[in-house]
Amino acid sequence: MKLLDTKSVKVGKLEFYVRLTNRAVIGYETLTGRNFWVDFGGDELNNEKLTQLFYTTAKAGARQKGITFEYTYEEFLDITDDYPEAAAFFYQAIKDPDEEGEVEKKKK
């Protein structure tokens, strides 16, 4: 995982700007009560951890872009519920410095 510039991750029609910063790490630890470096220092990543990190980095990225981030964690989950692959696209965006992520709802 790299500290990087702000990235864009689209979830349906919404675009979130994510940025891995100290603010995002502190936000993750406050949200979860867990140590960021323990959770992301190994190979045991899961959807819950990635979604929580997605949320805190989206808050940090919005602040950096001067955009009001008005979603609670529960509201963010409501937005991403219809996009189960959103966490994977987010992870790809923060893992690869040249990658952006986009996920659209699959038609049933």
C-alpha positions, 0 to 999 in steps of 0.5 A, spaced: 500 500 500 502 506 498 501 513 500 499 517 493 496 522 490 488 523 490 485 517 486 478 517 483 473 511 484 466 511 481 461 507 484 455 507 480 453 515 478 457 517 484 465 519 484 469 518 490 476 521 491 480 517 495 487 519 498 491 515 503 493 520 509 494 520 516 487 523 517 485 517 513 489 512 517 486 515 524 479 515 521 480 508 520 483 506 527 477 511 530 472 507 526 474 500 527 478 501 534 483 497 530 490 498 529 491 500 521 498 497 520 496 491 524 490 490 519 494 492 513 501 490 514 499 482 512 495 478 507 489 478 511 485 483 507 477 482 507 471 486 504 470 489 511 477 492 512 477 495 505 470 498 505 472 501 512 478 504 509 475 506 502 470 510 507 476 514 511 480 515 505 474 518 501 473 523 507 480 525 506 480 525 499 474 529 499 477 534 504 483 535 499 479 536 493 475 541 497 468 537 497 464 536 502 463 529 504 456 528 507 456 521 508 456 517 515 459 510 514 452 507 514 450 512 508 456 510 505 454 502 506 448 504 503 451 507 497 456 501 496 451 495 498 449 495 490 456 494 488 459 488 491 466 489 487 467 496 489 472 494 495 476 491 490 476 497 485 478 501 491 484 496 493 486 496 486 486 504 485 490 505 492 495 499 490 497 501 483 499 508 482 497 509 475 490 506 476 483 509 477 477 505 479 470 504 476 464 500 478 457 500 475 451 496 477 450 490 473 443 489 470 439 483 473 
